Amino acid sequence: MHQFLKHKALEKSVTIGRLIAAAHKKAYQYAAIKLKTCDIEVGQFFFLRYIMKNQGISQEEVAQKMYLDKATVSKGVNILVRNGYIQKKANPKDKREYRLFATKKANQMEEMVDSIHKEINEYLVKELNEEEILTLRNLLNKIVNQSN
Protein backbone atom coordinates (compact mmCIF):
# COMPACT_ATOMS: atom_id res chain seq x y z
CA MET A 1 0.00 0.00 0.00
CA HIS A 2 1.27 3.46 -0.88
CA GLN A 3 2.10 5.79 1.99
CA PHE A 4 -0.65 8.26 0.99
CA LEU A 5 -3.35 5.59 1.15
CA LYS A 6 -2.76 5.27 4.89
CA HIS A 7 -4.63 8.55 5.32
CA LYS A 8 -8.35 7.84 5.77
CA ALA A 9 -9.22 11.19 4.17
CA LEU A 10 -7.63 10.08 0.91
CA GLU A 11 -9.62 6.85 0.70
CA LYS A 12 -12.76 8.68 -0.44
CA SER A 13 -13.97 8.03 -3.97
CA VAL A 14 -13.51 11.65 -5.11
CA THR A 15 -9.89 12.73 -5.26
CA ILE A 16 -8.60 15.99 -3.85
CA GLY A 17 -7.60 17.02 -7.37
CA ARG A 18 -11.15 16.46 -8.58
CA LEU A 19 -12.52 18.57 -5.70
CA ILE A 20 -10.09 21.37 -6.53
CA ALA A 21 -11.16 21.16 -10.19
CA ALA A 22 -14.83 21.32 -9.15
CA ALA A 23 -14.17 24.42 -7.03
CA HIS A 24 -12.37 26.00 -9.99
CA LYS A 25 -15.33 25.20 -12.23
CA LYS A 26 -17.73 26.79 -9.72
CA ALA A 27 -15.62 29.97 -9.74
CA TYR A 28 -15.69 30.12 -13.54
CA GLN A 29 -19.44 29.49 -13.68
CA TYR A 30 -20.12 32.23 -11.15
CA ALA A 31 -17.78 34.61 -12.98
CA ALA A 32 -19.56 33.87 -16.28
CA ILE A 33 -22.87 34.92 -14.73
CA LYS A 34 -21.33 38.14 -13.40
CA LEU A 35 -19.65 38.94 -16.73
CA LYS A 36 -22.72 38.43 -18.94
CA THR A 37 -23.12 42.17 -19.48
CA CYS A 38 -19.43 42.70 -20.31
CA ASP A 39 -17.58 42.04 -23.53
CA ILE A 40 -14.92 40.04 -21.69
CA GLU A 41 -14.73 36.29 -21.24
CA VAL A 42 -14.08 34.59 -17.93
CA GLY A 43 -10.55 33.44 -18.81
CA GLN A 44 -9.51 36.92 -19.91
CA PHE A 45 -11.16 38.45 -16.83
CA PHE A 46 -8.61 36.84 -14.49
CA PHE A 47 -5.69 37.84 -16.75
CA LEU A 48 -6.99 41.38 -16.96
CA ARG A 49 -7.33 41.76 -13.21
CA TYR A 50 -3.86 40.33 -12.59
CA ILE A 51 -2.28 42.64 -15.16
CA MET A 52 -4.21 45.64 -13.79
CA LYS A 53 -2.76 44.91 -10.34
CA ASN A 54 0.75 44.25 -11.73
CA GLN A 55 1.30 46.91 -14.40
CA GLY A 56 4.41 46.27 -16.48
CA ILE A 57 4.52 42.53 -15.81
CA SER A 58 5.75 40.23 -18.58
CA GLN A 59 3.67 37.42 -20.09
CA GLU A 60 6.13 34.91 -18.67
CA GLU A 61 5.68 36.34 -15.18
CA VAL A 62 1.89 36.18 -15.57
CA ALA A 63 2.20 32.51 -16.49
CA GLN A 64 4.42 31.77 -13.47
CA LYS A 65 2.36 33.72 -10.96
CA MET A 66 -1.00 32.38 -12.18
CA TYR A 67 0.28 28.79 -12.52
CA LEU A 68 -0.53 28.63 -16.24
CA ASP A 69 1.39 27.64 -19.34
CA LYS A 70 2.81 30.33 -21.62
CA ALA A 71 0.54 29.40 -24.56
CA THR A 72 -2.62 29.90 -22.49
CA VAL A 73 -1.40 33.28 -21.26
CA SER A 74 -0.34 34.32 -24.76
CA LYS A 75 -3.77 33.51 -26.18
CA GLY A 76 -5.60 35.33 -23.38
CA VAL A 77 -3.35 38.38 -23.56
CA ASN A 78 -3.68 38.59 -27.35
CA ILE A 79 -7.48 38.64 -27.01
CA LEU A 80 -7.22 41.42 -24.41
CA VAL A 81 -4.89 43.39 -26.71
CA ARG A 82 -7.24 42.91 -29.67
CA ASN A 83 -10.21 44.10 -27.57
CA GLY A 84 -8.34 47.17 -26.34
CA TYR A 85 -7.90 46.22 -22.67
CA ILE A 86 -4.18 45.56 -22.59
CA GLN A 87 -1.23 47.21 -24.29
CA LYS A 88 2.06 45.43 -24.96
CA LYS A 89 5.23 47.50 -24.75
CA ALA A 90 8.68 46.21 -25.61
CA ASN A 91 10.97 45.84 -22.62
CA PRO A 92 13.74 48.42 -23.09
CA LYS A 93 16.25 45.97 -21.56
CA ASP A 94 15.17 43.02 -23.73
CA LYS A 95 13.36 43.79 -26.99
CA ARG A 96 12.18 40.16 -27.27
CA GLU A 97 10.09 40.56 -24.12
CA TYR A 98 6.90 42.58 -23.80
CA ARG A 99 5.58 44.31 -20.72
CA LEU A 100 1.83 44.40 -20.21
CA PHE A 101 -0.19 47.44 -19.21
CA ALA A 102 -3.90 48.05 -18.75
CA THR A 103 -5.31 50.60 -21.17
CA LYS A 104 -7.58 53.51 -20.31
CA LYS A 105 -10.55 51.31 -21.33
CA ALA A 106 -9.50 48.68 -18.78
CA ASN A 107 -8.71 51.19 -16.06
CA GLN A 108 -12.22 52.63 -16.38
CA MET A 109 -13.51 49.17 -15.40
CA GLU A 110 -11.16 48.64 -12.46
CA GLU A 111 -13.77 49.17 -9.75
CA MET A 112 -16.17 46.74 -11.44
CA VAL A 113 -13.39 44.17 -12.02
CA ASP A 114 -12.34 44.35 -8.37
CA SER A 115 -15.94 44.04 -7.24
CA ILE A 116 -16.60 40.96 -9.39
CA HIS A 117 -13.33 39.37 -8.26
CA LYS A 118 -14.28 39.93 -4.63
CA GLU A 119 -17.77 38.50 -5.20
CA ILE A 120 -16.31 35.37 -6.81
CA ASN A 121 -14.03 34.75 -3.84
CA GLU A 122 -16.81 35.42 -1.35
CA TYR A 123 -19.10 33.03 -3.24
CA LEU A 124 -16.53 30.24 -3.06
CA VAL A 125 -16.04 30.50 0.70
CA LYS A 126 -19.50 31.62 1.82
CA GLU A 127 -20.00 28.42 3.85
CA LEU A 128 -16.62 28.72 5.60
CA ASN A 129 -15.65 30.66 8.70
CA GLU A 130 -12.46 32.76 8.92
CA GLU A 131 -10.41 29.94 10.44
CA GLU A 132 -11.52 27.49 7.73
CA ILE A 133 -10.69 30.00 5.00
CA LEU A 134 -7.21 30.51 6.43
CA THR A 135 -6.69 26.76 6.75
CA LEU A 136 -7.90 26.17 3.20
CA ARG A 137 -5.59 28.87 1.84
CA ASN A 138 -2.62 27.45 3.77
CA LEU A 139 -3.31 23.89 2.64
CA LEU A 140 -3.76 24.86 -1.00
CA ASN A 141 -0.52 26.87 -0.87
CA LYS A 142 1.26 23.81 0.52
CA ILE A 143 -0.07 21.67 -2.33
CA VAL A 144 0.81 24.22 -5.00
CA ASN A 145 4.26 25.02 -3.65
CA GLN A 146 5.45 21.53 -2.76
CA SER A 147 8.64 20.46 -4.45
CA ASN A 148 8.34 17.89 -7.20
GUDOLUM-198980 format. One record per residue: x, y, z of N, C-alpha, C, CB in turn; residue in one letter. Coordinates in nm, 3 decimals, always signed. Each point is the difference from the previous one (the first is absolute). Glycine has a CB too. Example, Ala and Ser with C-alpha at 12.3 -4.5 7.8 and 13.67 -1.06 7.14 Angstrom:
BEGIN
ATOM, n_c1, n_c2, n_c3, ca_c1, ca_c2, ca_c3, c_c1, c_c2, c_c3, cb_c1, cb_c2, cb_c3, res
ATOM, +1.319, -0.569, +0.780, -0.089, +0.119, +0.000, +0.090, +0.120, +0.000, -0.189, -0.117, +0.125, a
ATOM, +0.154, +0.222, -0.197, +0.082, +0.119, +0.006, -0.077, +0.109, +0.073, +0.118, -0.063, -0.215, s
This chain:
BEGIN
ATOM, n_c1, n_c2, n_c3, ca_c1, ca_c2, ca_c3, c_c1, c_c2, c_c3, cb_c1, cb_c2, cb_c3, res
ATOM, +0.085, -0.118, +0.000, -0.085, +0.118, +0.000, +0.089, +0.124, +0.000, -0.185, -0.124, +0.123, m
ATOM, +0.148, +0.222, -0.207, +0.075, +0.124, -0.004, -0.017, +0.075, +0.130, -0.027, +0.011, -0.249, h
ATOM, +0.128, +0.068, +0.282, -0.001, +0.079, +0.124, -0.125, +0.089, +0.008, +0.252, -0.003, +0.001, q
ATOM, -0.289, +0.068, -0.113, -0.113, +0.093, +0.004, -0.133, -0.069, +0.023, +0.127, +0.148, -0.151, f
ATOM, -0.137, -0.276, +0.122, -0.127, -0.070, +0.022, -0.024, -0.032, +0.147, +0.021, -0.096, -0.228, l
ATOM, +0.079, +0.118, +0.311, -0.017, -0.022, +0.144, -0.089, +0.108, +0.062, +0.225, -0.110, +0.007, k
ATOM, -0.239, +0.222, -0.076, -0.084, +0.108, +0.050, -0.145, -0.030, -0.034, +0.188, +0.167, -0.025, h
ATOM, -0.273, -0.177, +0.125, -0.142, -0.031, -0.021, -0.067, +0.104, -0.092, -0.008, -0.110, +0.227, k
ATOM, +0.050, +0.235, -0.215, -0.062, +0.106, -0.080, +0.024, -0.020, -0.149, +0.029, +0.155, +0.192, a
ATOM, +0.075, -0.225, -0.228, +0.031, -0.021, -0.141, -0.065, -0.125, -0.057, +0.214, +0.118, +0.037, l
ATOM, -0.283, -0.193, +0.045, -0.065, -0.123, -0.046, -0.138, +0.027, -0.060, +0.126, -0.125, +0.174, e
ATOM, -0.171, +0.246, -0.172, -0.131, +0.035, -0.056, +0.002, -0.019, -0.151, -0.041, +0.166, +0.188, k
ATOM, -0.075, -0.184, -0.247, -0.007, -0.028, -0.143, +0.034, +0.121, -0.087, -0.172, -0.171, +0.052, s
ATOM, +0.152, +0.292, -0.003, +0.032, +0.120, -0.076, +0.137, +0.051, +0.045, -0.248, +0.059, -0.027, v
ATOM, +0.337, -0.045, -0.068, +0.136, +0.043, +0.035, +0.005, +0.148, +0.036, +0.091, -0.177, -0.152, t
ATOM, +0.013, +0.215, +0.220, +0.020, +0.140, +0.037, +0.014, +0.084, -0.127, +0.111, -0.067, +0.217, i
ATOM, -0.040, +0.015, -0.315, +0.015, +0.071, -0.127, -0.133, +0.027, -0.067, +0.222, -0.105, -0.026, g
ATOM, -0.312, +0.007, +0.032, -0.132, +0.015, -0.060, -0.080, +0.107, +0.075, +0.004, -0.241, -0.074, r
ATOM, +0.009, +0.244, +0.208, -0.070, +0.101, +0.079, +0.053, +0.140, -0.031, -0.039, -0.170, +0.180, l
ATOM, +0.170, +0.181, -0.196, +0.059, +0.129, -0.036, -0.050, +0.043, -0.138, +0.206, -0.051, +0.139, i
ATOM, -0.212, -0.043, -0.232, -0.051, +0.030, -0.135, -0.146, +0.045, +0.006, +0.160, -0.168, -0.098, a
ATOM, -0.240, +0.103, +0.183, -0.141, +0.036, +0.013, -0.014, +0.141, +0.058, -0.060, -0.243, +0.031, a
ATOM, +0.143, +0.277, +0.066, -0.003, +0.135, +0.057, +0.039, +0.103, -0.107, +0.056, -0.093, +0.229, a
ATOM, +0.042, +0.061, -0.309, +0.043, +0.087, -0.109, -0.114, +0.020, -0.100, +0.238, -0.080, +0.028, h
ATOM, -0.307, -0.028, -0.060, -0.113, +0.008, -0.092, -0.111, +0.088, +0.057, +0.056, -0.229, -0.087, k
ATOM, -0.084, +0.217, +0.216, -0.101, +0.083, +0.065, +0.037, +0.149, -0.012, -0.054, -0.189, +0.161, k
ATOM, +0.181, +0.220, -0.140, +0.047, +0.138, -0.011, -0.023, +0.053, -0.141, +0.172, -0.042, +0.179, a
ATOM, -0.139, -0.039, -0.279, -0.017, +0.043, -0.139, -0.148, +0.017, -0.035, +0.213, -0.118, -0.060, y
ATOM, -0.297, +0.028, +0.108, -0.143, +0.010, -0.027, -0.058, +0.127, +0.063, -0.016, -0.252, -0.011, q
ATOM, +0.055, +0.280, +0.133, -0.049, +0.119, +0.068, +0.051, +0.126, -0.071, -0.006, -0.126, +0.219, y
ATOM, +0.132, +0.124, -0.259, +0.057, +0.114, -0.072, -0.073, +0.022, -0.132, +0.223, -0.044, +0.106, a
ATOM, -0.257, -0.063, -0.175, -0.071, +0.011, -0.129, -0.133, +0.071, +0.018, +0.111, -0.210, -0.080, a
ATOM, -0.181, +0.178, +0.188, -0.128, +0.066, +0.029, +0.023, +0.150, +0.023, -0.091, -0.214, +0.102, i
ATOM, +0.193, +0.246, -0.024, +0.029, +0.140, +0.032, +0.048, +0.079, -0.121, +0.057, -0.072, +0.231, k
ATOM, +0.005, +0.004, -0.328, +0.058, +0.069, -0.115, -0.091, +0.002, -0.122, +0.221, -0.067, +0.084, l
ATOM, -0.345, +0.020, -0.069, -0.092, -0.006, -0.114, -0.016, +0.135, -0.070, -0.120, -0.184, +0.116, k
ATOM, +0.120, +0.291, -0.041, -0.024, +0.132, -0.059, +0.128, +0.064, -0.056, -0.189, +0.028, +0.158, t
ATOM, +0.302, -0.093, -0.138, +0.128, +0.054, -0.047, +0.041, -0.066, -0.130, +0.069, +0.047, +0.237, c
ATOM, +0.023, +0.014, -0.307, +0.052, -0.061, -0.122, +0.133, -0.070, +0.027, -0.116, +0.175, -0.139, d
ATOM, +0.126, -0.235, +0.257, +0.123, -0.070, +0.039, -0.037, -0.139, +0.048, +0.115, +0.218, +0.063, i
ATOM, -0.036, -0.315, -0.105, -0.023, -0.139, +0.039, +0.062, -0.028, +0.136, -0.003, -0.068, -0.241, e
ATOM, -0.040, -0.040, +0.302, +0.046, -0.034, +0.134, +0.152, -0.016, +0.005, -0.220, -0.112, +0.043, v
ATOM, +0.277, +0.036, -0.136, +0.144, -0.023, +0.000, +0.078, +0.130, -0.008, -0.039, -0.219, -0.108, g
ATOM, -0.004, +0.309, +0.021, +0.069, +0.128, -0.015, -0.022, +0.089, +0.122, -0.027, -0.017, -0.248, q
ATOM, -0.086, +0.000, +0.315, -0.030, +0.081, +0.119, +0.112, -0.015, +0.104, -0.247, -0.027, -0.043, f
ATOM, +0.288, -0.096, +0.070, +0.102, -0.023, +0.103, +0.137, +0.052, -0.044, -0.127, -0.202, +0.076, f
ATOM, +0.158, +0.191, -0.206, +0.124, +0.059, -0.052, -0.004, +0.151, +0.015, +0.027, -0.190, -0.163, f
ATOM, -0.139, +0.248, +0.122, -0.014, +0.145, +0.005, +0.019, +0.052, +0.141, -0.156, -0.009, -0.194, l
ATOM, +0.090, -0.051, +0.289, +0.013, +0.046, +0.139, +0.145, -0.012, +0.047, -0.237, -0.068, +0.045, r
ATOM, +0.301, -0.044, -0.076, +0.138, -0.019, +0.046, +0.093, +0.104, -0.062, -0.045, -0.246, +0.027, y
ATOM, +0.025, +0.273, -0.155, +0.085, +0.100, -0.067, -0.031, +0.139, +0.054, +0.009, -0.143, -0.207, i
ATOM, -0.135, +0.173, +0.234, -0.036, +0.131, +0.056, +0.069, +0.022, +0.134, -0.221, -0.011, -0.118, m
ATOM, +0.235, -0.094, +0.196, +0.062, +0.010, +0.133, +0.152, -0.010, -0.006, -0.206, -0.097, +0.096, k
ATOM, +0.259, +0.060, -0.213, +0.146, -0.019, -0.016, +0.045, +0.064, -0.131, -0.008, -0.215, +0.135, n
ATOM, -0.016, +0.345, -0.148, +0.034, +0.072, -0.123, +0.148, -0.019, -0.035, -0.181, +0.169, +0.050, q
ATOM, +0.207, -0.198, -0.177, +0.137, -0.016, -0.046, +0.054, -0.142, +0.012, +0.034, +0.234, +0.062, g
ATOM, -0.118, -0.326, -0.022, +0.041, -0.140, +0.015, +0.017, -0.063, -0.140, -0.123, -0.017, +0.224, i
ATOM, +0.210, -0.081, -0.234, +0.019, -0.069, -0.127, -0.099, -0.116, -0.010, +0.245, +0.065, -0.005, s
ATOM, -0.266, -0.114, -0.117, -0.088, -0.116, -0.019, +0.054, -0.121, +0.075, -0.070, +0.089, -0.225, q
ATOM, +0.201, -0.105, +0.224, +0.061, -0.114, +0.068, -0.026, +0.007, +0.151, +0.178, -0.011, -0.178, e
ATOM, -0.169, +0.130, +0.234, -0.028, +0.017, +0.142, -0.146, -0.028, +0.031, +0.183, +0.170, +0.015, e
ATOM, -0.274, -0.129, -0.104, -0.142, -0.029, +0.019, -0.020, -0.151, +0.005, -0.066, +0.214, -0.119, v
ATOM, +0.129, -0.284, +0.026, -0.012, -0.146, -0.004, +0.051, -0.063, +0.130, +0.027, +0.006, -0.250, a
ATOM, +0.087, +0.038, +0.298, +0.057, -0.055, +0.124, -0.089, +0.030, +0.119, +0.229, +0.026, -0.094, q
ATOM, -0.270, +0.096, +0.109, -0.076, +0.043, +0.117, -0.142, -0.057, +0.003, +0.137, +0.207, +0.003, k
ATOM, -0.194, -0.233, -0.122, -0.137, -0.051, -0.006, -0.003, -0.152, -0.021, -0.073, +0.222, -0.092, m
ATOM, +0.192, -0.283, +0.093, +0.012, -0.146, -0.014, -0.061, -0.049, -0.131, -0.006, -0.021, +0.250, y
ATOM, +0.038, +0.089, -0.360, -0.052, -0.035, -0.131, +0.115, -0.017, -0.098, -0.214, +0.124, +0.047, l
ATOM, +0.186, -0.192, -0.158, +0.105, -0.014, -0.101, +0.005, +0.126, -0.086, -0.030, -0.251, -0.003, d
ATOM, +0.145, +0.272, -0.061, +0.022, +0.122, -0.078, -0.099, +0.014, -0.116, +0.242, -0.012, +0.063, k
ATOM, -0.277, -0.100, -0.126, -0.093, +0.005, -0.115, -0.137, +0.051, +0.043, +0.125, -0.190, -0.107, a
ATOM, -0.174, +0.145, +0.221, -0.130, +0.044, +0.050, +0.002, +0.150, +0.028, -0.041, -0.228, +0.100, t
ATOM, +0.148, +0.273, -0.036, +0.013, +0.143, +0.031, +0.010, +0.081, -0.129, +0.113, -0.055, +0.218, v
ATOM, -0.034, +0.008, -0.312, +0.017, +0.070, -0.127, -0.134, +0.018, -0.071, +0.233, -0.093, -0.019, s
ATOM, -0.311, -0.013, +0.013, -0.131, +0.007, -0.065, -0.092, +0.099, +0.071, +0.026, -0.239, -0.074, k
ATOM, -0.032, +0.231, +0.207, -0.085, +0.091, +0.076, +0.043, +0.145, -0.013, -0.043, -0.184, +0.157, g
ATOM, +0.173, +0.208, -0.151, +0.052, +0.136, -0.011, -0.027, +0.055, -0.139, +0.178, -0.051, +0.169, v
ATOM, -0.159, -0.031, -0.272, -0.025, +0.048, -0.137, -0.146, +0.040, -0.019, +0.183, -0.148, -0.082, n
ATOM, -0.275, +0.076, +0.143, -0.142, +0.037, -0.008, -0.022, +0.134, +0.071, -0.067, -0.244, -0.007, i
ATOM, +0.129, +0.261, +0.123, -0.014, +0.127, +0.073, +0.060, +0.117, -0.077, +0.006, -0.128, +0.215, l
ATOM, +0.105, +0.104, -0.284, +0.062, +0.104, -0.084, -0.094, +0.035, -0.115, +0.232, -0.082, +0.061, v
ATOM, -0.283, -0.020, -0.128, -0.090, +0.019, -0.114, -0.127, +0.077, +0.040, +0.089, -0.213, -0.101, r
ATOM, -0.137, +0.189, +0.223, -0.122, +0.066, +0.048, +0.027, +0.133, +0.069, -0.100, -0.225, +0.025, n
ATOM, +0.226, +0.267, -0.022, +0.034, +0.132, +0.051, +0.013, +0.013, +0.151, -0.113, +0.080, -0.195, g
ATOM, +0.131, -0.193, +0.265, +0.013, +0.005, +0.146, +0.145, +0.003, +0.048, -0.215, -0.121, +0.012, y
ATOM, +0.302, +0.064, -0.091, +0.140, -0.012, +0.039, +0.087, +0.054, -0.112, -0.049, -0.201, +0.144, i
ATOM, +0.159, +0.262, -0.106, +0.098, +0.050, -0.096, +0.132, -0.071, +0.028, -0.117, +0.227, -0.019, q
ATOM, +0.182, -0.272, -0.087, +0.132, -0.062, +0.011, +0.104, +0.106, -0.035, -0.090, -0.231, -0.058, k
ATOM, +0.192, +0.241, +0.142, +0.111, +0.091, -0.028, +0.129, -0.079, +0.010, -0.129, +0.202, +0.089, k
ATOM, +0.217, -0.181, -0.186, +0.128, -0.071, +0.001, +0.079, +0.038, +0.124, +0.002, -0.007, -0.251, a
ATOM, +0.062, -0.091, +0.311, +0.086, +0.023, +0.115, +0.126, +0.069, -0.050, -0.093, -0.204, +0.126, n
ATOM, +0.125, +0.322, -0.075, +0.119, +0.071, -0.048, +0.130, -0.078, +0.023, -0.120, +0.213, +0.045, p
ATOM, +0.121, -0.301, +0.054, +0.120, -0.079, +0.031, +0.009, -0.127, -0.083, -0.007, +0.092, +0.230, k
ATOM, -0.105, -0.137, -0.284, -0.005, -0.123, -0.080, -0.113, +0.013, -0.101, +0.094, -0.139, +0.192, d
ATOM, -0.061, +0.174, -0.314, -0.101, +0.029, -0.103, -0.084, -0.123, -0.036, +0.152, +0.177, -0.089, k
ATOM, -0.108, -0.297, +0.126, -0.078, -0.120, -0.029, -0.115, -0.017, +0.098, +0.204, -0.107, -0.094, r
ATOM, -0.198, +0.178, +0.206, -0.100, -0.014, +0.105, -0.093, +0.122, -0.001, +0.160, -0.138, +0.141, e
ATOM, -0.287, +0.110, -0.116, -0.099, +0.108, +0.008, -0.049, +0.016, +0.142, -0.069, -0.043, -0.237, y
ATOM, +0.047, +0.166, +0.275, -0.061, +0.034, +0.128, -0.147, +0.032, -0.026, +0.222, +0.088, +0.096, r
ATOM, -0.306, -0.124, -0.001, -0.144, +0.013, -0.018, -0.056, +0.111, +0.089, -0.015, -0.244, -0.059, l
ATOM, -0.070, +0.325, -0.001, -0.061, +0.112, +0.071, -0.149, +0.007, -0.032, +0.219, +0.127, -0.005, f
ATOM, -0.298, -0.095, +0.104, -0.143, +0.022, -0.021, -0.018, +0.132, -0.075, -0.060, -0.130, +0.210, a
ATOM, -0.034, +0.131, -0.302, -0.029, +0.122, -0.075, -0.100, +0.086, +0.079, +0.042, -0.120, -0.220, t
ATOM, -0.069, +0.237, +0.166, -0.100, +0.088, +0.061, -0.135, -0.071, +0.008, +0.122, +0.203, -0.088, k
ATOM, -0.157, -0.277, -0.018, -0.127, -0.075, -0.004, -0.007, -0.097, +0.117, -0.007, +0.022, -0.250, k
ATOM, +0.116, -0.092, +0.277, +0.003, -0.096, +0.111, -0.004, +0.073, +0.133, +0.130, -0.162, -0.141, a
ATOM, -0.052, +0.267, +0.153, +0.005, +0.073, +0.127, -0.135, +0.060, +0.039, +0.239, +0.050, -0.046, n
ATOM, -0.321, -0.018, -0.053, -0.134, +0.052, +0.028, -0.089, -0.109, +0.062, +0.025, +0.163, -0.191, q
ATOM, +0.012, -0.287, +0.173, -0.077, -0.113, +0.054, +0.057, -0.055, +0.130, -0.064, -0.056, -0.233, m
ATOM, +0.170, +0.117, +0.284, +0.072, -0.059, +0.113, -0.090, -0.025, +0.122, +0.205, +0.115, -0.082, e
ATOM, -0.288, -0.020, +0.114, -0.088, -0.017, +0.117, -0.094, -0.120, -0.020, +0.012, +0.249, +0.045, e
ATOM, -0.069, -0.261, -0.165, -0.089, -0.111, -0.029, +0.077, -0.133, +0.002, -0.145, +0.154, -0.140, m
ATOM, +0.264, -0.157, +0.083, +0.082, -0.121, -0.003, +0.033, -0.043, +0.142, +0.097, +0.067, -0.223, v
ATOM, -0.056, +0.026, +0.306, +0.031, -0.032, +0.140, -0.123, -0.052, +0.073, +0.180, +0.174, -0.001, d
ATOM, -0.294, -0.112, -0.025, -0.123, -0.041, +0.066, -0.040, -0.142, -0.039, -0.073, +0.239, +0.004, s
ATOM, +0.081, -0.270, -0.133, -0.034, -0.135, -0.047, +0.099, -0.102, +0.057, -0.098, +0.096, -0.211, i
ATOM, +0.223, -0.062, +0.212, +0.103, -0.091, +0.055, -0.028, -0.029, +0.147, +0.170, +0.090, -0.164, h
ATOM, -0.205, +0.013, +0.238, -0.032, -0.018, +0.142, -0.124, -0.087, +0.017, +0.103, +0.224, +0.051, k
ATOM, -0.204, -0.200, -0.132, -0.124, -0.080, +0.007, +0.027, -0.147, -0.029, -0.131, +0.201, -0.070, e
ATOM, +0.216, -0.229, -0.027, +0.034, -0.138, -0.035, +0.063, -0.069, +0.120, +0.031, +0.064, -0.242, i
ATOM, +0.067, +0.002, +0.303, +0.067, -0.059, +0.116, -0.095, -0.019, +0.118, +0.213, +0.106, -0.075, n
ATOM, -0.299, -0.008, +0.097, -0.097, -0.012, +0.109, -0.099, -0.113, -0.027, +0.023, +0.246, +0.045, e
ATOM, -0.062, -0.263, -0.169, -0.091, -0.109, -0.038, +0.063, -0.136, +0.032, -0.098, +0.145, -0.182, y
ATOM, +0.225, -0.159, +0.148, +0.067, -0.129, +0.020, +0.013, -0.039, +0.147, +0.124, +0.043, -0.210, l
ATOM, -0.112, +0.054, +0.297, +0.024, -0.032, +0.142, -0.117, +0.040, +0.090, +0.242, +0.029, -0.042, v
ATOM, -0.357, -0.007, -0.015, -0.114, +0.050, +0.079, -0.042, -0.094, +0.112, -0.076, +0.119, -0.203, k
ATOM, +0.105, -0.248, +0.191, -0.037, -0.097, +0.103, +0.112, -0.025, +0.101, -0.151, -0.106, -0.166, e
ATOM, +0.261, +0.181, +0.152, +0.116, -0.020, +0.088, +0.015, +0.116, +0.097, +0.113, -0.133, -0.180, l
ATOM, -0.062, +0.103, +0.299, +0.031, +0.108, +0.094, +0.145, +0.046, -0.026, -0.163, -0.093, +0.175, n
ATOM, +0.204, +0.198, -0.105, +0.133, +0.059, -0.022, +0.112, -0.102, +0.019, -0.091, +0.220, +0.075, e
ATOM, +0.080, -0.300, +0.030, +0.104, -0.100, +0.028, +0.006, -0.104, -0.112, -0.033, +0.035, +0.246, e
ATOM, -0.081, -0.078, -0.296, -0.003, -0.098, -0.109, +0.058, +0.059, -0.129, -0.202, -0.107, +0.105, e
ATOM, +0.172, +0.233, -0.130, +0.055, +0.066, -0.119, +0.152, +0.006, +0.009, -0.211, +0.137, -0.024, i
ATOM, +0.262, -0.098, +0.139, +0.145, +0.006, +0.019, +0.064, -0.138, -0.015, -0.030, +0.198, +0.153, l
ATOM, -0.033, -0.298, -0.094, +0.051, -0.137, -0.012, -0.002, -0.046, -0.145, -0.082, -0.050, +0.232, t
ATOM, -0.027, +0.076, -0.301, -0.010, -0.039, -0.141, +0.110, +0.067, -0.082, -0.249, -0.029, +0.026, l
ATOM, +0.266, +0.158, -0.006, +0.104, +0.074, -0.074, +0.139, -0.058, +0.029, -0.142, +0.209, +0.009, r
ATOM, +0.169, -0.236, +0.118, +0.131, -0.057, +0.037, +0.022, -0.138, -0.061, -0.009, +0.130, +0.213, n
ATOM, -0.095, -0.213, -0.209, +0.013, -0.135, -0.056, +0.017, +0.004, -0.152, -0.140, -0.088, +0.189, l
ATOM, +0.063, +0.170, -0.256, +0.015, +0.011, -0.145, +0.138, +0.053, -0.038, -0.247, +0.037, -0.020, l
ATOM, +0.297, +0.060, +0.096, +0.136, +0.051, -0.025, +0.103, -0.110, +0.019, -0.072, +0.227, +0.074, n
ATOM, +0.054, -0.311, +0.026, +0.093, -0.112, +0.020, -0.002, -0.094, -0.120, -0.034, +0.015, +0.247, k
ATOM, -0.085, -0.045, -0.297, -0.012, -0.090, -0.115, +0.067, +0.061, -0.123, -0.215, -0.091, +0.094, i
ATOM, +0.185, +0.218, -0.120, +0.051, +0.067, -0.118, +0.152, +0.018, +0.007, -0.221, +0.116, -0.024, v
ATOM, +0.272, -0.088, +0.141, +0.142, +0.034, +0.011, +0.090, -0.116, +0.040, -0.074, +0.225, +0.059, n
ATOM, +0.017, -0.345, -0.047, +0.086, -0.113, +0.037, +0.100, -0.028, -0.110, -0.184, -0.097, +0.138, q
ATOM, +0.301, +0.050, -0.098, +0.102, -0.032, -0.099, -0.037, -0.129, -0.070, +0.178, +0.118, +0.136, s
ATOM, -0.139, -0.127, -0.261, -0.032, -0.119, -0.080, +0.092, -0.115, +0.030, -0.086, +0.147, -0.177, n
